[in-house]
Amino acid sequence: MALQDLLCCRPRPPPPPWPLPPPCPVPADIPCPLPHGTTTLAFRLAQGVVAAADTRSSCGTYVACPASRKVLPVHARLLATTSGTSADCTTWLRALRCQLALRRQEDGREPGVAEAAALLAGGLRAWRGRGLGVAVALCGWDRAGPGLWYVHSDGTRLPLDLVAVGSGSPYAYGLLDGAYRPDMPPAAAYALARRAVAHAARRDAYSGGCVDVFHVRQSGWVWVSRGDVGELGGLARAPGPTEEEEGAEQTSVDQYKPAGTSLEHH
């Protein structure tokens, strides 16, 4: 008799005496949304691309990690800010690294930022409508100079000069729209990126932790700094009026007050 026949003829062990609990039914038509958020931003300069992000990873109301990294390297001259589901962003950026490495071997040159955005958007478009949460900003330097592309999980890809993504992006745009200039020096750009993310973290409950700042140059990307949100300065309170301003305001009120009337309510 063959060995496999002997194994098949062996008696099976008896089932456990205790009953196993039934599986918990989860209706397929009832979603279980977990609110999450972040603040990431990037903008182009003449000297490269500056990217910044907070470090708080949340799962609903639970802070899963206060010191995560949301700006991930793709290669020596390409970074990606990540917003959405951490697992989805990490998986698709890993796939993008493999595709870029194969393209580099085939063509004998480094693919550009626009090519990387096209590869990533093409792969995500095939999975559109399946619940992926990927929103990245590709920040790099290629033969055309500094490049910034926004890619979403529905296959959208847009070339931009300034972008902020995440639940804290409206607050970040409030500072970036008035202070960003393409010709600003790198030191001022770093300070602006820190202030914008810190401002968003003060207003957005799902953003916080620290602020990571990166700079993609022609020679490659560098990690500029990581600073705690609480130490980067809060919302500046507007200074009160001086004595001269208060006197001028009272003069203007008296000037437009009709004669014989009083501004006080009786």
Disulfide bonds with the S-S distance in Angstrom:
none
